[in-house]
């Protein structure tokens, strides 16, 4: 049930705050986030670092509700929210990392995910790296080339 709740909340949030004018461009941020999360979480489970339980609809050993809910929507909204100035970009990356970490912590507390050989600080490092990469991708490719056409 936590997977479904996080899916619904994520999509409600996306629909409430998405900039429809730039959605065609920012959706690629969601697709990249979805792709990176699928690779990281599939690998993390294969390496016995953590495990997802009660996935309902599996997606590479993850819950499809998780990948296409919080991950996809957060990636889309993150791409939308990237500011132009470097200092603000750093704060944006930190804010989204903390928000994602809070969601992950709630998922762990709910019991549908469990750390085996992992720690939440390792997740913070992964989140910072992924969101920094997504910032670069958005600025270097999406906005620079305006692929929304």
C-alpha positions, 0 to 999 in steps of 0.5 A, a space after each residue: 500500500 505505501 507504494 500506491 500512496 506514494 504514487 498517488 501523492 506524487 502525481 497529485 503534486 506533479 499535476 498541481 505544480 507542473 509548468 505545462 508550457 515546459 512539460 514537453 522538455 522537462 519530462 525528459 528529466 523524469 525519464 532520465 531520473 526513472 532510468 538512473 533509479 532503475 539501474 541503481 535500485 536494480 544493482 543495489 538489490 542484486 548486490 544485496 545492499 537493500 531490498 524492496 518488498 510487496 512491489 505489486 507490479 515489479 519493474 527490474 526488482 523495484 515497484 513500478 509504482 515507485 519508479 513511475 510515481 515519486 521517481 518520475 514525477 520528482 525528476 520532472 519537477 526537478 528539471 523544471 525547478 533548476 535555477 540559472 545561477 550556480 549558488 541557487 542550483 546547489 541549494 536546489 540540489 540540496 533541497 531535492 536531495 533532502 526531500 527525496 531522502 525524507 521520502 526514502 526514510 518513510 518508505 523504510 519506516 513503512 517496511 516495504 524497503 529494508 536496508 541490508 548493507 546500506 545506510 541512509 548517508 550512502 543514499 544522500 551521496 547517490 542523491 546528490 550525484 544523481 541530481 547534480 547529473 540531472 542538473 547538468 543534463 537539463 542545462 546542457 541538453 534540454 534548455 540549451 537545445 530546447 528539445 520540446 519542439 
